[in-house]
Amino acid sequence: MAKVSIDPITRIEGHLKVDLEVDNGKVTDARCSGTLFRGFELIMNGRDPRDAQHLTQRICGVCPQSHAMAASLNLESAFGVEPPENARIMRNLVEGANFLMSHILHFYHLAALDYVTGPDTAPFVPRYEGDYRLPKNVNDAAVNHYIQALDMRKKCHEMLAIFGGKMPHSVTFVPGGITEQATVDKIVAYLWRLKEIVYFVDNVYVPDVLAVAGAYNDYYNVGNYGNFLSYGVFPLDSGSENKLFKRGTYIDGKDGAMEADRITEQVKHSWYRAETSDKNPKQGMTVPQVDKADAYSFIKAPRYAGNPCEVGPLARMWVNGDYRNGTSVMDRHAARALECQKIAHAMEGWIIELKPGEKTCNDAELPSEGEGVGLTEAPRGSVGHWLKIADGKTEQYQIIPPTSWNCSPRDDANVRGPVEEALIGTPVVDVNNPIEPARVVRSFDP
């Protein structure tokens, strides 16, 4: 038996280590370790609750808009206010631009280099040795698309900034709506950029994913999992649960509703005090204990009705009924590309629904006491914020980001998290070049 440590998992946002046991050329055990304590729950304590949508965006420079959305929904839940129609649409357009950027980023700049061989210069090296199989003409085209994708990401950022103010860490989301206005010139500026992105997604991104999937079709049998959860995202009208991607679960082969009260966080193998384990985030606490025996991660272990669940594009597409081909590495890439395409085309309709000059924000009064919850989706999966207000200040704030679901350590019952479980059985041709398990981990977009 060989022990393999990939530390850090490169080409991702964040700090992640994966320790593997490999026997007879296959992974037999895996542990995912989040090596950074962020502590935003502690940062929020005692602050004005309205700081949340600004401060919590700093959790992630890739998907800050999703934390701004979760925080805004959280505050609106506690304040008892809803945004007007124009704000709902503009928020969708801001978050949608971030989804498009992030999905393009994930494939071309974080994951594709596991399958595509670039020139022997940064950022294409260093790289693992491995089975790079694409025909030369397809490989060379993909390298050119790597460069083109940088420009597409820039245009997505520009779209986001039209209604979000800037990227990263937009400044226009507030409880009650959005502080930007819909004007004809902003709508036109957004739309012409969107048209170019739609063309790229339809004619470059989706075909490139299909080309990689065709060359690596054995990866439809690698990295499988199967329990899915989605909070839902992109509301299609005000005051309802009608969303482009619906809320729900798929556990043990059965579709189900998603009820926030059934979520818990377990910490037996996380560097947090044992008495904080197995609590719903409404009662949750973040109390680090770095000398804890048997702990190996700063990531907690979120569970839904006791079940580890994969979140992200494949989970959303599966729960929504848009993609049910399989649950593997290649299925994650395919589902992400098809989701990107679906969102891009939906945005073409949303932008022309805006009504220039109409209201974009409703007044929101800060209550002395209150509780809130904000559930939405980031490009890489479900993100939830929970809040308790006392004497007009934040008494408690809890956050479950997407990678906590996917890269969670073992829970109180010693059940592996989704990435850990998906790694079991993965072939490893060369323990000194563990490209196969790296492909599995990166397919989750941690």
C-alpha positions, 0 to 999 in steps of 0.5 A: 500500500502507498500513501499519496498526499496532494497538497495543495490541490493546485489550480483551485481557489482555496486551501485543500489537501487530499490524503490517499491510500492506494493499493493495487493501483486503486484508491482505497481510502481518502481524506479531504482537509481544509487547511485554512480557518476563515472564521467569518462567523466570528467576524460577524459577531456584534456587528450591524447585520447590514454589514453581512452582504459586504463582509461575507463576499470576502469568503470567495473571490470567485463567487462573491455574488452568491454570498452577497445574495445569500446574505441579502436573502438572510437579512430580508428574511429577518427584516420582513422585506422583499425586493421589487421586480426590477431588483429581482431581475438585476440580481439574477443578471449579476449572479448569472454573469458570475455563474458564466464567468465561473463555469468558463473559469473552471473548465478552461483554467482549473480543470482542462489542463488535466486533459489538454497539453499546453506549451512548456511554459507557465501557466501550463507547467508544472503539470503531472505526467499522464495519459493526455489523449486528445488529437493534436488538432483538438488539443491545439484548438483547446489551448487557443480557447484557453486564451480566448476564455480569458477574454470571455471571463473579462466580459462576464466581469464587465457585465456583472459590474454594470449592475453590481458596481465592480468585481470582485465583491460587488457593492450594490446588493442591500436588504430590500433590493439593489442600489443600481438603476436600470437604464437603456444604455446599461441594458444595451451594454449588458446585452451586447456582451451577453450575446458574445458570451452566448456564442462562445458557450454554444460554439466553443465551450460545449463542443470542447467539453464534448471533445474531452468527454469523447477522448476520456469516456472511461471517466464516465466510470470514475468518481461517481457519487449520487446523493444530491442537494440544491437550494434552488437559484434564479427566481423567475417571479417575486414571492414564490419558489418558482426558480430556473433551478428548483430546490430539492434533493435526490437521496438513495435514488429518490427525489425529495423536498429540501427542508432547511431544518433538516440540515446539520453540521457535524464536527467529529473530525473537524477542528472545532469543539465537540459540543458544537456538533450535529446542530442546525445552523440556527443553533450552530456555533463556530468554536475552533479547537486545533489540538483536537484528536482525530480531527483533520480539517477546518471544514465542517461536515454538513449533512441533510437528514444525516446524509452527505450530499453533493452540491453544484451543477450536476446536483442542480441539473439532476434535481431539476431533471435537466441531466440524469446521464450519470454521476461521474467525473465527465458527467460533472463537466458535461452538466456544468457546460449544459447548465452554463448554456441554459443560464446564458440563454435565460439571461437573454430573456431576463435583460429585456424584462427590465423596466427602465426608471422603475423602483429597484429597492424597498425600504428595510427597517433593522429590527431589534430582534429577529432571525433569518435564513438565506439559501441560494446557489453559487456556481460550485454549489449550495450556499446558506447563511443563518442569522440571529439579531439581538439588540439590533446587533448580530448575535449569531451568524453561520455560513455553509459554503458549497465546498463544505458540502462536497469536501467535508471530512468524515461525520460523527458516524465516520461516514466519508464526505462526497469527494472522499467517497467519490475517490474510492476505487479511482485508478492511480497508474503512477503514485508519483503523478496522481493525475487520476485522483486530481481529476476527480477532485477538480471535477467538483470545482472545490 
